[in-house]
Amino acid sequence: MIAQQHRELDTRLDATFDRLGLIGSTLRTELRHDLKAKLLLRAGADPVTVVGQGGVGKHKVAEVVHAVASDVLGRQGEMTRLDCGTVDPSADPEQLLTALNEACGGTLLLDRFGTLDDAGQKRAAQIMREHEGDTLVVAVAEKPAKTSSATIRVKGLHDRQEDVWELIDHFFNACVEDHDLTAALEGCRGFSRQAKSDIAEVVRETNLSSVRTLDDIVRDVLFEALAAGPMPLKLTSDHVRPYLEAKFGQTPEARLDREVALLTSQLADTIESSLLERLSELHGVPQDVLVRQAEVVRDVIDSIEDVPRSYRNIMTRAEDVQRAAIWLVSGADTQASFRRFFGDEGFMRPTKSVAWAFYNRVFKRDM
């Protein structure tokens, strides 16, 4: 019975998260626990302090606390904000009392609560304890308040790597919608896995905590790509790396080390590292080349929408892309120049009939 109740409560919390657009699997998982322990099981009777570094999403979490109190506890009042950076309850307790009364039945958000000194925080806590109205108090601060045991800590992005990947997709889609870029993107579907890995590694290496900064990165890279010319199916490392190098000093050496590491993090569910080593040796190619090829195949599969993703259709599309890539690498503009790309000796070149068939397949002349 208890397990069933928890599942039902999790479903209700997820519905609120979805309604408010809360992004991040790690954040959502931790919030489910914190909201039960710090808010719901206490019936909203204790003040809640939302703690975290600047830009991590404290105000979004405070908004979630208020919404959950409404959706699950049935509280009907609105959220009222009081900026403790401008109001010191120890110097002007009447303003805090007025705010508590205005938020009766709802939520009082004490913004920048950490700007109060210890005496100010204690005085505010005393006023709130003595207040007889039905007000849920949610304080926002960068450090835990000494007067509150109901603390929800919001981790920085560098400690929420899974959320980084999800937020990149979210910010890309939000930017497209906000600026009506669908037509300009010409079918571009966001960032490739390797590009996301490059961004996530910078977040980790620089201990970047701010969600707002990640939003800026995604928007900047997108607009830089739009300014450069026609958009690809996915924004790749070639679009991301120059920006990261200029802004964060990301080095090529560090990126090369990550290309194999990416396999164990994002592709580990389908490819074992031991298998990667074996195939690398069997085919005589570096492991990072196989990883990049696997990324291309994944993107090719993801792009198939006009036909079922069957074995035959996947192989046909992958072979078409491979032939087109070889033609691009050759730099050929005719079948003859394509043949010459492979060498001066006749035995090194494809026959004219093979080059003709290759050309027709690349440019779909046989359709």
N, C-alpha and C positions, 0 to 999 in steps of 0.2 A: 504493500500500500504506500509506504513512504517513497520507495523508488518511483512508483507511478506518479506520485504527487510532484516529485522533483522533475520528472520528464515533462509533465504538463506545465510546470512553472517555467522550465527552460524554453518551452515552445512559446509561452506568452512573452518572455523576455526577448526572444529572438524576433518576435513580431514587432515589438517596440523598437529594437535596434534597426530593423529593416525600415520602419516608418521614418526614423530619424536619419537614415543613411549612414549608420555607423559602420565603417569599413575596417577590417582587420580581424582575422581569425584568432590571433593571439589575444588581442585586446578584448574581443567579445567573450572568449573563454574565461579570462580572468575577471571580467566584469560580472559575468553570471554568478560566480562565487561571491564576489565582494558585495553585490547588491543584495544577495540573500542574507549574508552575515551582517552587513552594516546597515541595511535599510529595512528589508522586508520582515525578517524574523524579529526585529525590534519594533515593527509596526510604525516606523518613521518617527519614533519618539526621541531619538538621539540626534544631535547635530552631526553632520557628515562633513569631513574635510577632504577635498580632492587635491592631491599633492602631485607635483611633477615639474620638470624643468620647463622653461619658456617654449611655447610652440608645440608641445606634445599632444595637445587636445584636451586640456583640463576643462575648458568651458563647454566643449562638446559633451564630455562625460557628465558635467554638472547638469546640462540640459537633459541627458539621459536619466539621471537620478530623478529629476522633477517629473519626467514623462512616465517613468516606471511607478512612481508614487501615485500618479493619476491612473494609469492603466491597470495596475495590480491592487493597489491599496484603496483605490476609489476616491482619492483626494480631488477636489473640484476647483480649487483656487488657482490663480495665475502665478507666474514667477515675477518677483520684484527684485530689483538689483540695488545694492548699496555699496558704493566704492569706499573701502576702508583706507584707500590712499589719500582721500580727502576728508574723511570723517573719522575722528578718534573718539570712540565711545567713552573713554575716561575723561575727555575734555567736554564732550557734548553727548551725554547719554540719551537725551531726548530724541535725537535723530534716529538712533537705533530703535528706540521704543516705537517711534512713529512708523518706521519701516516694518517692524514686526507686526504691528496692527494692520498695516496696509496689506501684508502678505498672509493674513489670517486665513486658514483653510487651504493655503497654497504653499509656495516655497519662497524663502528669502535667500537670495544669492549674495553672500558677502564676498565681493570681489577684492582681490589684493589683500586678503586677510593677513598675510605674512608681513605686510608693511607696519603692522602694529607691533610695538614692543611688548615684552612679557606682561607688563602692567596693563596695557591696553587690551591684550587678549584675555587676561583674567577678568577684567572689568566687563568686557563684552560677554564672556561666558556666564558671569554672575547675573547680568541683566537678562540673558536668555533663559537661565534656569528659573528666575523669579517671574518671568512673563507667563501669564495665565492663558494666553491665546493658543490656538491650534496652528502653529506655524512650523513647517519643516525648514531647518536652517542648513544651507549648503555653503561652506566656505571654500574658497579657491586660494591656494598658496603654493609657493615653490618648496617650502619645508613643512614638515608636520607641525601642527599646532600642539602646544603642550597641554592644552585644555580639552582635547578631543581624543577619544579612543577609537571612534568610528572613522578610520582613515582609509581612503581609496587611493592607492598609489598608481599613477599612470606612467608606465615605463617610456623611456626615450626610444626613438626608432631603432637605434643601434642594438637594442635588446629585443627587438620585435622584427627579426629578419623576414619572417613569413608575411607579416603585414606590409613590408616595403613592396613586395611584388604585387600584392593586391592593390595597394594605394597607387602604384604607377599606372595600372590599368584604369583605376577610378579617375585619376586626375587627367589622363589622356581623354577619356570619354567626356568628362566634365568640360574640358577646354573646347572640345569639338562642338559640344552643345551650346556653351556660352557664347562662342564666336561664330556659330553657324558655319562650320568648316567642312561639312560632309562633302560638298561638291568639290572643294579645293583639294581635299585629301585624295581624291581619285581612287578610292578603294583601300587606302592604307588602313591597316587594322591594329595599329599600336606598335608596341616595342617587341622585338625578338627576345627570346629567353636569354641569349648572351648579353644583349644590351641591358636587360633588367639586372643581370648578374653584375655587370660593370657598375651600375648605379648602386646596387645593394652593397657591394664591396666598399665603395667610397663611404657609404653611410656607416659601415662597421669600422673602417680604418680611421675615420675622422671623429668617431663617437658622436655623429650627428643625431640630435634628439628631435629636432623640429619637423613636424609634419608640414608646416607652411613652407619650409625650405625645399622639401621634396617636391611639393607642388610647383615651386618656382623652377626647379630643375626640369621637370617634365614639360612645362609650358615653354621654357626657353629652348629646349632641344627641338620641340615640335615646330616652333616658329622659325628657328634657324633652318630646319629641313624644308619648310615651305618656301623660304626665301631662296633656297639653293636651286629649286627646279622641280621637275616631276617627282611625285612621291612613290616610294617603293611599296610592296605589299606589307612589309614590316620595317620599322626604324631599327637599324642594326647598330652594332658596335662602331661602325664607321661614322655614324651620325652622333653617337654619344661620346666617344672617346675624346675628340678634340675639345669638347666643352668641359669634360671632367678634368682633362689635363690642364686647361687654362684656369679653371676655377679652384680645383683641389690639388693639383700637382700629381695626379695619378700617373704612374709610370708604366711604360710598355712591358717591363720585366714582370711587374706585379700582375698585369693582365694575363700574360702567358701562363703564369703559374696557376691562375684561376680557371683557365679553360678546361683543364682536366678535373680540377676540383668541382667545377660545375656539374660534371657527370654524376658525382657521388651525391650531390645535393638535389638537383632537379631531375636527373635522369636515372637515379638509383632504383626507382621502382621498376624500370624496364631493362636496365643493363647493369651487369655486375662488373666491378673494376677488374676482376681477374679475367673475365671474358674480353674486356677491352684490351688488356695486355696481350692476350693470346691472339686476337684478331690483328692487332697492330704488328705483331711479329710475323704472322702468317702472310700478311699482305704487304709487308715491307713499307709501312707508312707510319709516321709518328702518331701517338695517341691523340694529340690535340687535333690532328687532321680528321681522324675518325669522329671525334666529338663534334667538330664543326659540321661534318657531313650529316651526322645524326640530327643536328639542329635544322639543317636544310630540309631533310626528309620530313621532320616533324612539321615544319612550316608548310611544306608542300601538301601534306595530308590535311592540315588545318584549313588550307585554302580550297579544298574540294567541296563544292556545294551544289554544282550543277548535275552531278551524278552520284549514285551511292558510293560509299567509301569501301568498296569491295577490293579483294586482292588484285583482280585484273585492272580495275580502274586506278588503284594506287600505283601499281607498277607502270601502267601506261603513262600516267601523269609524271611520275618520277623520271622515267626514261626520256620523255619529252623535255623536261626541265634540264636534264643532264646533257642532252644533245644541244639544246640552246646555249647552255653554259660553255660547252666546248667550242661552239661557233664564235661566241663572244671572245673567248680566250685567244682564238686563232686570229682575230681581227680581220677575217676574210670578208670580202664584199662580192666575191664570185666563187663558183665551184672550183675554178682553177686555182685561185689564191688559197682556198681552203686546203686543197691537195698539197700545195707547196709548203704549207705550214709544217707538215710532218717530216720534211727532209728533202734533200736534193736527189737522192737515189730513188729510182722507180719502186724498188721493193719496200721502201719506207712509207710510200704514199698509198692511200686508198685508191681503188680502181675508179675509173670515171663513173661506172654504174653505181658503185657504193656512194661516191660523193654526190651523185645525182639523187639517189634515194635519201641520203642524209639531208641534203638541201630541202627536198620536198617535205621531209618530216619536220624540220625546224620551222619552215615557213608555211607549213600546213597546205602545201600546194596539191596534196593528194586527197583533199577533202572536198 
